[in-house]
Amino acid sequence: MSKPAMILASVLAATMTLLGPWQACGQGKGKEEAQKAKPVPVVAVQKAQAAPISRTLELTGTVTPTRQARLASPSEGPVQNCRLRGAVREGDEIKSGERILRIGRSSAVEAQLSSAAASLREQEAELQRVKVLVKNGAIPGAQLDTALAKYESAKAQVTKAKESIADYYIDAPWNGIISKVLFKDGDFVAPRAPLVEMYDPKSLVIRLAIPEAQSTLVFKGMPVKVQMDAYPGKTFEGKISLVYPDLDTRMRTRTAEVKLNYPVALIPGMFARLQVNLETATDAVVVPGDAVLVLPNGEKVAFILKDGKAQRRVVQTGLEAGGQTQIVSGIQPGETVVTAGNEKLKDGVEVKAQGGPGK
């Protein structure tokens, strides 16, 4: 190597020796600045509270009378409305024993009675003729028995026609309200044709259908909260008054009835939303449902904010209702739990609470 080349190599080596520590120092500062520049996760927090929580079943129902009747005519004839206050109409209040309407039968039966009376006269005359012939020996005595039997039969037909000539009246079986009128005054109706429907307003209940999956969870006496479109913004208290013993095989539901704890003006057909209280924990540790995370292995965890860092806790949960979850173990009342931003947190990581701890 020539002398100039050796001098250049020496200068380069000395330069690298001097620059090495400065380059390493610059890289270390860059790492520290990068770490300091990494953002701290921002989370929402809320304090765990000791409060009651209930497990409820939400259903819908309809106001229905349990005591109702369909009044029909036992015989044919024209309908004659005979209420003293005027024609019977839907909504009329009826007292027990009050006469609602009449089935006019006299015009139809008079013809039958006239025919039966004529037949009776004929048989009576025949009977007298046979008696004379038998007495004179013109005919055998057995014909007298036949004539007498025909006479008694005709006599019975006349008696039956006289009994049925009277009009038939339909009276109210108990106090109630007329809900449907199925005839017009003067209509000619057949036997057993429904004419009037009525119900007892004191028998109104809220009837609901419970799905088969929850059919064994509802019992008589359970408290119920009721809301109705007819009373917006109001909530009524009630109880399960009756649970049917079997399921509807077509709909796979179990019918139950609810009575309100105090009088409310109800109308058949009203729509109701019901909340059946299945179970209540009176002194439970309650946190927002979003605070609990379910891991792929089924384990449930939550994060607690303590000294500015997130602490991971394994928890056991109980009842869930209204977006709240009961914590059976793992969290104590008053501890601050992370309710949002907890999906990617790690145990011990520094976090910043939005709005301050517990707010």
Sequence and secondary structure as in RCSB ss.txt:
>XXXX:A:sequence
MSKPAMILASVLAATMTLLGPWQACGQGKGKEEAQKAKPVPVVAVQKAQAAPISRTLELTGTVTPTRQARLASPS
EGPVQNCRLRGAVREGDEIKSGERILRIGRSSAVEAQLSSAAASLREQEAELQRVKVLVKNGAIPGAQLDTALAK
YESAKAQVTKAKESIADYYIDAPWNGIISKVLFKDGDFVAPRAPLVEMYDPKSLVIRLAIPEAQSTLVFKGMPVK
VQMDAYPGKTFEGKISLVYPDLDTRMRTRTAEVKLNYPVALIPGMFARLQVNLETATDAVVVPGDAVLVLPNGEK
VAFILKDGKAQRRVVQTGLEAGGQTQIVSGIQPGETVVTAGNEKLKDGVEVKAQGGPGK
>XXXX:A:secstr
  HHHHHHHHHHHHHHHHHHHHHHHHHHHHHHHHHHHS   EEEEEE EEEEEEEEEEEEEEEEESSEEEEE SS
 EEEEE  TTSS  TT EE TT EEEEE  HHHHHHHHHHHHHHHHHHHHHHHHHHHHHHHTSS THHHHHHHHH
HHHHHHHHHHHHHHTS EEEE SSSEEEEEE   TT EE TT EEEEEE GGGEEEEEEEEGGGTTS  TT EEE
EEETTSTT  EEEEEEEEEEEEETTTTEEEEEEEESS     TT EEEEEEEEEEEEEEEEEEGGG EE TTS E
EEEEEETTEEEEEE EEEEEETTEEEEEES  TT EEEEES TT  TT B EETTSTT 
